[in-house]
């Protein structure tokens, strides 16, 4: 582990510190996760998300037409 110093706006630091306290999170761990997500070349979730999105797009949908048709059919 490496110790580094960053300059942050005090108000932002205080808000983030409070957020982490309220949620039982480690500030260092959250910053590490953020930095790691910024430097990932291919995000881990991207392929899985795109596959799921594609299957949703190919799904079966009910054509309802206009809002008036929808109201007539489903009211």
SULPEUR-V361936 format. One line per field, one symbol per residue. ss: DSSP state (2 for helix, 1 for strand, 0 for the rest). burial: b if it has 16 or more other C-alpha atoms within 10 Angstrom, else e. A space follows every 50 residues. Layout:
ss = ???
burial = ???
This chain:
ss = 00000000022222222222222000222222222222200002222222 2222222000000000222222220
burial = eeeeeeeeeeeeeeeeeeeeeeeeeebeeeeeeeeeeeeeeeeeeeeeee eeeeeeeeeeeeeeeeeeeeeeeee
